Amino acid sequence: MSIKSMNTVPDTATLGTATSGASASGESAMPRRVCRLAPPIALPACMTIGVLLAFAVVVAWFPKGDAAWQYPLHQIDAPAHYYFIRRILDEGIGAAAHLWPNDAYYPPLFHLLAAGLIAIARLVGVEMTIYTAFNVVWIAGAGLVWPAGMQLLASYWTCRGLRDARAGAGSRGTPSDPSEASADSPLAQSRLFPCAMALIVPLLSVASASHPFQMLASGPLVAYGLAFSLLPFWLYATLRLFDAIVARSAIIRWSAITVLTGGITVFAHPRMTFTWLLFIGPFLLMRLPWRFILAALAACVLGAGAFLAYMVTHYKSSRYFNPGDWFHTFVPNRTVPDALRVFVTDNIDGPAGVAMAVVVVAAVGATIVAIVAKTMRKDAISVLLVVVLFGLLYVCSTALTGWFPNIVAAAWYRAETRPLTMIPLAIVTLLVFAASALRDLSMHAAGSVGTRNAARDEAEAGAVHHRNADRGISSIARVSSAIMVAVLAALAVGAQFGGVTSGPDGTLAGWGNANRARLARDIYANMTLTDAQPDEQLTDTKYAILADMARTVEPGAAVISDPLNGSMYGKTAFDVNMLYPIYNPMAEKNGAIFGAVERAFDSGDKTTLLDTVCPIEQDKPEYFLVMGGQAPSLQMFTFRQQYDPFHREDLIAKYESDGTLVKVRDYSDRADYTKGWALYRFGCTR
């Protein structure tokens, strides 16, 4: 009796239909028992529980204390994101098309979601702070969207048997790989493996410090981080589209889903297209007919040309055709061995990181076995290529210099921050695929045993030989698969815990996931207000001065100051109309005023300065704030010297003596380091 003639059990997760039953010889009894142990509802239940566990990890990691919800995160680009949210709230949803201070475009999805939360809260009579909205959107993206996306991407391999059973039962398509399971295979009968992986993958996806946690600490790169969290949905849809193209079935449906998920991801951050291409390229080469490959190559060439044209027209440089001179200020921050260590450990330190490295090496071996055994061979080759490409990109972005790494890493801004985000995507995909390949190998071998038992016309000696060989292969693969799943489960859980403690000197001790814990500590330190580092971006004293300034100046009046001394937080915290609300307002489009003010201030000429400054706000006064030098943590800004005129004491004294600047508030008595700090009004005549 064939499996096709038996009853089927509907799969409520819509990932496929699992067949049940046993062959006449009883070889399929084990899969029948597995189906009873894992009913159809088990898979969606495990998927939900897995994501909720990952969400709990992210919430538990998020910095604790009132400061996280009362004060801005003073870290590099953070004021820009607060500014973008405020601009949408002030000007309406149309502002999403031109968020920069110079009215240039910036990906607005993260900020639209935050502004939307505030607007919804207002409808029910609750005043939500901009910091709360910012945090909630980040937590939701990191704790729900990212693990759910990785779980869905993993299901492409872990639920392959269920999916192929459905296709085989309905005659609606063919597997994406000739060696994949059909509806006749025992592979299609077990939900135990996909259920286990549905619990494991979300936890693995939030184990690494690289993503999503690093995105809140580095920049924070919250818009890019949200786009990366959405990327697995786009990747999954694209892989299903490739299956549909090969099967010549449901092409329109999966094309629409791919366009929709891709559009949302690109809307969140257009540069995610490069990461999508890097991941999906090997699968495209291995899966699709040549005409599709050539069409994709042509599209990439056209896209590269358009990108080059955009860069040339928007960013003037004489280095475009000399890659060796690109990013000439870049300095490697790691050695090659250190970069490889970070990659293979998934940026997890301690024993958990060592265990991860061992499992990654084992997964590479299992994937190579899959290639040799022709089990999901095309996908095995593709996954290995993805790991190599992602690893190459990360090493180039952090440890190498020269024309080659410049070209490789250019699309990711030639720094390790963004490629660091990509490590968990590559590593978790590799681990999931390796476990799935071992499981498929065992089930295919088991299916082969049943097939040979049923072959009555085969010579008995030959049948016994083949049955014994297949049973041996099946047993080895089954044990290896079970061990792999158990190790992944232990790793997923173990990486979340581990006795990390904070020493008296502020250092982290213990053997747990210290990289991730260190990020939480550093982020919270950048949310609290102290005067321990008085020259940093935002201190207790600076916050009090900005609050006083907000009470002093008229609503809507423009305030000029060097944003790198922390004055840009005047917009973030108090909605003051700072001329420089972020540290890099850019000079294109309407941004000409920024450079004009700097040059006019540096001129020393009263008339030139007032003629430039006074028209900024036609019916309101303009102010100038002196609040110390540039923060050390912002010194990476390449064009920081453009704000140097605002620190020239001789010019300030001259402008004060000739009436160009009129002192309104003196902050020199706030602390021993605030000498000369003051708020001035420009002597404009209306």
SVG drawing of the C-alpha trace seen along z (x, -y; Angstrom):
<svg xmlns="http://www.w3.org/2000/svg" viewBox="-10 -98 55 112">
<polyline fill="none" stroke="black" stroke-width="0.4" points="0.0,0.0 1.4,-3.4 1.2,-6.5 -0.9,-8.2 -3.7,-5.8 -3.9,-6.6 -5.8,-9.3 -4.3,-12.7 -4.3,-15.0 -5.0,-18.7 -2.4,-21.2 -3.9,-24.3 -0.7,-26.2 -1.2,-26.4 2.3,-25.2 1.4,-21.9 -0.6,-18.6 1.0,-15.8 0.2,-12.2 -0.2,-9.4 -0.4,-5.7 1.9,-2.7 3.1,-0.5 2.2,3.1 5.6,4.0 5.2,1.6 8.2,-0.5 6.2,-3.7 4.9,-3.0 7.3,-5.4 6.2,-8.4 2.5,-7.5 3.3,-7.7 5.2,-11.0 2.1,-12.5 0.0,-11.5 2.5,-13.1 2.5,-16.3 -1.1,-17.2 -1.7,-19.9 -2.2,-22.6 1.2,-21.9 3.1,-23.7 1.3,-27.1 1.4,-26.8 5.2,-26.2 5.7,-29.1 3.7,-31.4 5.5,-30.3 8.9,-30.6 8.3,-34.2 7.0,-35.1 10.0,-33.6 12.3,-35.7 10.2,-38.8 10.6,-38.1 14.4,-37.9 14.4,-41.3 12.2,-42.9 14.4,-41.5 17.5,-42.8 16.1,-46.3 17.7,-48.8 15.8,-49.1 15.0,-52.3 13.0,-55.4 15.8,-57.2 15.1,-55.0 11.6,-56.5 12.2,-60.0 15.4,-61.1 16.7,-60.8 19.4,-58.2 22.4,-60.5 24.3,-58.5 25.4,-59.7 22.3,-59.6 19.7,-59.3 18.7,-63.0 18.1,-62.7 15.5,-60.0 13.8,-62.0 13.8,-65.0 12.2,-62.9 9.4,-61.7 8.8,-65.3 8.7,-66.6 6.0,-64.1 4.0,-65.1 4.4,-68.8 3.9,-68.8 1.8,-65.8 2.3,-62.6 3.5,-64.5 6.7,-65.3 7.7,-61.6 8.8,-62.4 11.5,-64.9 12.6,-64.3 16.0,-65.8 16.5,-69.4 17.4,-70.2 14.2,-68.5 16.0,-65.5 14.5,-62.0 15.2,-59.6 13.5,-56.2 10.5,-57.1 8.9,-53.8 10.3,-53.6 9.4,-57.2 5.9,-56.9 5.2,-54.0 6.4,-56.0 4.5,-59.1 1.4,-56.9 1.7,-55.5 1.7,-58.9 -1.2,-60.0 -3.2,-56.9 -2.4,-57.5 -3.7,-61.1 -7.0,-59.8 -7.6,-57.9 -6.5,-60.8 -3.0,-59.6 0.1,-61.7 2.9,-59.4 6.4,-60.8 8.6,-60.6 11.0,-58.5 8.3,-55.9 7.1,-55.7 10.7,-55.3 11.4,-52.5 8.1,-50.7 8.7,-50.6 12.2,-49.3 11.2,-46.6 8.4,-45.5 10.7,-45.3 13.5,-43.6 11.4,-41.3 8.5,-40.4 9.3,-41.2 12.8,-39.9 12.4,-36.5 9.1,-35.9 10.8,-36.7 13.7,-34.3 11.2,-31.7 9.4,-32.0 12.6,-31.9 13.7,-28.8 10.3,-27.1 11.3,-27.2 13.5,-24.2 12.1,-22.8 8.5,-22.6 9.6,-21.4 8.1,-18.0 4.7,-19.3 4.7,-21.8 5.7,-19.2 3.1,-16.7 0.5,-19.4 1.8,-20.0 2.0,-16.3 -1.5,-15.6 -3.0,-18.4 -0.8,-18.0 -0.2,-21.7 3.6,-21.8 6.9,-20.0 9.6,-20.3 12.2,-22.9 15.0,-20.3 14.8,-17.0 16.0,-15.2 13.3,-16.7 10.5,-14.8 7.2,-14.0 3.8,-13.3 4.9,-9.6 7.8,-10.2 7.9,-9.7 9.5,-13.1 6.1,-14.6 4.6,-12.9 6.4,-14.4 5.7,-17.7 7.9,-17.1 11.0,-18.5 9.5,-21.7 7.8,-22.2 11.1,-21.9 12.8,-24.3 9.9,-26.7 10.8,-27.0 14.6,-27.1 15.0,-29.5 13.5,-32.7 15.7,-32.2 18.8,-31.7 17.9,-34.9 18.1,-37.0 21.2,-35.3 23.8,-37.4 24.7,-40.9 25.0,-41.8 21.3,-42.1 19.0,-43.5 20.8,-44.9 23.8,-46.5 21.4,-48.6 20.2,-50.4 23.8,-50.9 25.4,-51.9 23.9,-55.1 21.3,-54.1 20.6,-52.6 17.0,-52.0 15.7,-52.6 18.3,-50.2 17.6,-47.8 13.9,-47.7 14.5,-47.0 16.9,-44.2 14.3,-42.7 11.8,-42.7 14.3,-41.2 13.6,-37.5 10.0,-37.9 11.2,-39.2 13.8,-36.4 11.2,-33.7 8.8,-35.1 11.5,-35.2 12.5,-31.6 8.9,-30.6 8.7,-32.6 11.7,-30.6 9.8,-27.4 6.7,-28.7 8.8,-29.6 10.3,-26.1 7.0,-24.4 5.2,-26.8 2.5,-27.2 1.2,-30.1 3.7,-32.4 1.4,-35.5 0.6,-34.9 4.2,-34.6 5.2,-37.5 2.7,-39.7 3.8,-38.6 7.5,-39.1 6.8,-42.6 4.8,-43.5 7.3,-42.3 10.2,-43.8 8.4,-47.1 7.9,-47.3 11.5,-46.4 12.9,-48.9 10.5,-51.5 12.0,-50.9 15.5,-51.3 16.4,-51.2 20.0,-49.9 18.5,-46.6 18.3,-45.8 22.0,-45.1 21.8,-42.6 18.8,-40.9 20.8,-40.5 23.8,-39.1 21.6,-36.5 19.3,-35.6 22.0,-35.6 23.3,-32.1 19.8,-30.6 18.9,-32.4 22.0,-31.0 21.4,-27.5 17.6,-27.4 16.4,-29.3 16.7,-28.8 19.4,-30.8 16.9,-33.2 15.9,-34.3 19.6,-34.5 20.5,-36.7 17.5,-38.9 18.4,-39.3 22.0,-40.1 20.8,-42.8 18.6,-44.2 21.6,-44.3 23.7,-46.1 21.0,-48.7 20.5,-49.1 24.3,-49.6 24.3,-52.2 21.4,-54.0 23.1,-53.9 26.3,-55.2 24.5,-58.0 22.7,-58.9 26.0,-59.0 27.8,-61.1 25.0,-63.6 24.5,-63.9 28.0,-63.4 30.8,-65.2 34.1,-63.4 37.1,-62.8 37.6,-59.3 34.7,-57.4 36.9,-55.6 39.8,-55.0 38.5,-52.5 41.8,-52.4 41.2,-55.9 37.6,-55.4 37.1,-55.7 40.7,-57.0 40.0,-57.8 39.0,-54.2 41.1,-52.5 40.6,-48.8 39.2,-48.1 39.9,-44.3 42.5,-41.9 41.4,-39.2 41.6,-36.4 39.5,-38.5 36.9,-39.2 36.6,-35.5 36.2,-34.8 33.4,-37.2 31.7,-35.7 31.9,-32.0 30.9,-32.7 27.9,-34.7 29.4,-37.5 28.7,-35.6 31.5,-35.4 32.5,-33.0 31.7,-29.3 28.5,-29.9 30.5,-31.5 33.0,-28.6 30.0,-26.2 28.5,-28.2 31.8,-28.1 31.9,-24.3 28.3,-23.9 28.9,-26.2 31.8,-24.1 29.7,-21.0 26.9,-22.6 29.3,-23.3 30.3,-19.7 26.6,-18.6 25.9,-20.9 28.8,-19.4 27.4,-15.9 24.1,-17.1 25.9,-18.2 27.6,-14.8 24.5,-12.9 22.4,-15.0 20.0,-15.9 18.7,-19.4 22.0,-19.8 21.2,-23.1 20.1,-24.7 23.2,-23.3 25.5,-24.9 23.6,-28.2 23.7,-28.3 27.4,-27.7 27.9,-30.5 25.8,-32.8 27.9,-32.1 31.1,-32.7 29.8,-35.9 28.6,-37.3 31.8,-36.3 33.9,-37.9 31.9,-41.1 32.3,-41.3 36.1,-40.7 36.4,-43.3 34.4,-45.9 36.3,-45.6 39.8,-44.3 41.1,-45.0 42.0,-48.1 42.6,-48.6 40.5,-48.6 39.0,-45.2 37.5,-45.6 36.5,-49.1 34.4,-47.8 33.0,-44.8 31.9,-46.9 31.0,-50.2 27.2,-49.6 27.3,-49.1 29.2,-52.4 32.6,-50.7 32.3,-50.1 31.6,-47.0 28.4,-48.3 26.0,-47.2 27.7,-43.9 27.9,-43.0 24.1,-43.0 24.1,-40.4 26.0,-37.7 23.0,-36.2 21.1,-35.9 23.9,-33.9 24.7,-31.8 21.2,-30.9 20.3,-30.1 23.3,-27.7 22.4,-26.0 18.7,-25.6 19.7,-24.2 22.2,-21.8 19.7,-20.4 17.0,-20.1 19.5,-18.4 20.4,-15.8 16.7,-15.2 15.9,-14.9 18.7,-12.5 17.5,-10.2 13.9,-10.3 14.8,-9.7 16.9,-6.7 14.0,-5.4 11.7,-5.9 14.1,-4.0 14.0,-1.0 10.2,-0.9 10.5,-1.0 13.0,1.8 10.8,3.9 7.9,3.5 10.0,4.6 8.9,8.2 10.6,8.9 14.0,8.0 16.6,10.7 16.4,11.5 20.1,11.2 20.3,7.9 17.3,6.6 18.7,7.6 22.0,5.8 20.3,2.6 17.9,2.7 20.8,3.0 22.8,0.2 19.8,-2.1 18.9,-1.3 22.5,-2.2 22.4,-5.5 19.0,-6.3 20.1,-5.5 23.3,-7.6 21.5,-10.5 18.6,-10.3 21.0,-10.3 23.0,-13.1 19.8,-15.1 18.6,-14.5 21.9,-15.5 22.0,-18.7 18.5,-19.7 19.4,-19.0 22.6,-21.0 20.8,-23.9 18.2,-23.9 20.8,-23.9 22.7,-26.7 19.5,-28.8 18.7,-28.6 22.3,-28.7 23.1,-31.9 20.4,-33.8 21.7,-33.2 25.0,-32.9 25.9,-34.7 27.0,-38.0 27.6,-40.5 28.8,-44.1 32.0,-44.6 32.7,-47.6 34.7,-49.3 31.8,-48.9 33.3,-46.0 31.4,-42.9 32.4,-39.6 31.2,-36.1 30.9,-33.6 27.6,-34.4 26.5,-36.5 28.7,-39.5 28.7,-41.1 24.9,-41.5 24.9,-42.5 27.6,-45.1 25.4,-46.8 22.5,-47.0 24.7,-48.7 26.2,-51.1 22.9,-52.1 21.4,-52.8 24.5,-54.8 23.7,-56.9 20.1,-57.4 21.0,-58.7 22.1,-62.3 25.2,-62.8 28.1,-65.2 30.7,-62.5 31.9,-63.5 31.0,-67.2 32.2,-67.5 30.0,-64.7 26.8,-65.1 24.2,-65.4 24.9,-65.9 22.8,-66.9 24.1,-70.5 23.6,-70.7 20.1,-69.3 19.2,-72.0 20.7,-74.7 18.7,-73.5 15.5,-73.5 16.2,-77.1 16.8,-78.1 13.5,-76.5 11.7,-78.6 13.6,-81.8 13.3,-81.9 10.0,-82.6 8.1,-79.6 9.5,-79.0 12.5,-81.3 15.7,-79.9 18.7,-79.0 22.1,-78.6 24.8,-76.6 27.3,-73.8 25.2,-70.6 28.2,-68.6 28.3,-70.2 24.9,-68.7 22.7,-71.7 20.9,-69.5 19.1,-67.9 17.2,-71.2 15.0,-70.0 14.8,-66.4 14.0,-67.2 12.2,-70.5 11.1,-71.0 13.2,-74.2 13.7,-75.3 17.4,-74.6 19.0,-75.6 21.1,-72.4 18.7,-69.8 21.0,-67.0 24.8,-66.9 24.8,-66.4 22.0,-68.5 23.6,-68.3 24.0,-71.2 22.0,-70.0 18.6,-71.4 17.3,-73.8 20.4,-73.2 22.3,-76.0 21.4,-78.1 23.5,-75.9 26.8,-76.6 25.9,-80.2 25.5,-80.8 28.8,-79.1 30.7,-81.3 28.9,-84.5 29.7,-83.9 33.4,-83.3 33.5,-86.5 33.7,-88.8 31.5,-91.2 28.4,-92.4 26.4,-93.2 27.2,-89.9 26.2,-87.9 23.0,-89.8 21.9,-89.8 22.4,-86.0 20.9,-85.1 18.0,-87.5 15.9,-86.3 15.9,-82.7 12.6,-83.3 11.0,-86.4 8.7,-87.3 10.8,-85.9 14.2,-86.6 17.3,-84.4 19.5,-83.3 23.1,-82.0 24.0,-79.4 27.5,-78.9 27.6,-75.5 31.2,-74.2 33.2,-72.2 32.4,-69.2 31.7,-66.0 34.5,-63.4 31.9,-60.7 31.0,-62.7 34.5,-63.2 34.1,-60.5 32.0,-63.1 34.2,-63.9 33.0,-67.5 33.1,-68.5 35.5,-71.4 32.7,-73.3 31.3,-74.3 34.6,-75.6 33.6,-79.3 31.0,-79.0 33.7,-78.4 35.9,-81.4 36.0,-83.4 37.5,-86.4 34.6,-86.6 32.0,-86.1 33.6,-88.9 33.7,-91.2 30.1,-90.5 29.0,-91.1 30.9,-94.5 29.4,-95.8 25.9,-94.7 25.6,-91.9 25.0,-89.5 23.1,-90.6 23.5,-88.3 20.2,-87.1 21.3,-84.4 24.7,-83.7 25.4,-80.1 29.0,-80.6 28.0,-80.0 26.5,-76.5 29.8,-74.7 33.5,-75.3 33.7,-74.1 30.9,-76.4 32.9,-79.6 31.7,-81.6 28.5,-79.5 25.6,-81.9 22.6,-82.5 22.7,-85.5 20.0,-87.1 21.1,-88.4 20.7,-92.2 18.3,-92.0 16.0,-94.9 12.5,-94.0"/>
</svg>
